[in-house]
Amino acid sequence: MTKVKSAFTAKGIESITATDKRQEIPDPSLRGFYLIVQPLPGGAKSWAVRYRGKPKYTIGAVGAWALKDARKEAGRIMRAYDEGRDPRAEKRELLSDDNLIENVLAQFVKRHVKRKNRDSTAQAQQRYIDKELVPRWKGKHVATIRRRDIVTMLDDVVESGRPQAAVRLLALTRKFFNWAVGTGWLDASPCVGVPVPAPLVKRKRVLSDSELRLVWKGAEAIGWPFGPMVQLLMLTGQRREEVAAASWSEFDLTGTEPFWTIPAGRAKNGNEQQVALAPTAVSILTNLPKVLGQGDFILSTNGDTSISGYSRGKRRLDEAMMEIAGSEAEESGYDPKEVKLEPFTLHDLRRTLATRLGDLGVAPHTVEAILNHARVGVASHYNHARYEKEKREALLRWERHIKKIISARPDSNVVSFSKISLRDGGE
């Protein structure tokens, strides 16, 4: 039987060899903490606790538990015994199917995500859970997720070319584990100390007139359902989820001043928003196909749910824009191989509308009202004006500008073929 005279060390544990007999080797520095070495031919090593006549408690394999972590866990187990609790029963409960990561995440969505967030935010967080967390960790118990698992996940997302998605994923993962601690699923969060995987970048991209023209033409080319959504984003300046999940019941297209009312439950700031609809927007809406089903969505392929698959739709839009730009360049005597397109996201269309309205002379408070931004400072308490007349005039002015640029010849002063990379489009 091997004996150790001083505190366990990682190097010392590695040097202990298996024999033809099972060995239980106590740690001289922590009474009750043991290294278990199984007999040959297996010779597996594990950590265990024997404390004050209580049944042996197996912590886990040496390969899965670093010495410092196993020693810390042994201390926790001994405290549980001192407090009259049964750590073995707690472990059985912890390892029940109720504590599988996919089941705890389902509870997190039900009890936190859907209760604490507006619908669009809840849907976005659900997508991250479904696409990143569940596929990666399904079948694991929530208490077995380690900091290293989280860092590895974030590194994989960054290396896939999505650093900002990794930043958002860390925020959601941290929120989940904090919730798990607060609701008793865990004693501590494995996210503690996890570094932010990339700097948070505030986008400043504003599309030029020639780019807006290509976006519109590309949307026409790809057609239903993603194309009309993109055109409505351009004309209204509203958020992607607000347009994609809009219902027919939100629209009044019959009067002389048609409008779209985004209910408070779907608006990011929780404030109902009335959006003036220019004639082109009304035309797009009235020509949308009606999909049979139980739902009321204006953009749906099955009648029951709003459209999704934004990344796939964005790639189709990028490809259509590139094809149109190449063809027009060739017709104008340019080498189509020299034409490139700067990457942009759908949210950049909203920023472009806001910036260009300012260029067209629209007052800042009207632009903010169109975007339905939350008011701050004194205005949030005293100014409750909705500026509906000003918003309608501004969006009609914007529609005229859009019509002007999409009807321009590709070789005119409005449109130029400057070198512009259609890389990953994203959201």
ABEGO torsion letter per residue (X at the ends): XBBBABBBBAAAAAABBBBABBBBBBBAABBGBBBBBBBOAAGBBBBBBBBGGBBBBBAEBAAABBAAAAAAAAAAAAAAAAAGBBAAAAAAAAABAAABAAAAAAAAAAAAAAAABBAAAAAAAAAAAAAAAAAAABGBBAAABBAAAAAAAAAAAAAAGBAAAAAAAAAAAAAAAAAAAAAGABABBAABGBBBABBBBBBABBBBAAAAAAAAAAAAAAEOAAAAAAAAAAAAGBBAAAAAABBAAABBAABABBBBBBBAAABAAGBBBBBBBBAAAAAAAAABBBBBEABABABBAAGABBBBGAAAAAAAAAAAAAAAAAAAAAAAGBBAAABBBBBBBAAAAAAAAAAAAAAAGBBAAAAAAAAGBBBBEAAAAABABAGAAAAAAAAAAAAAAAAAAAABBAABAABBBBBXXBBBAEX
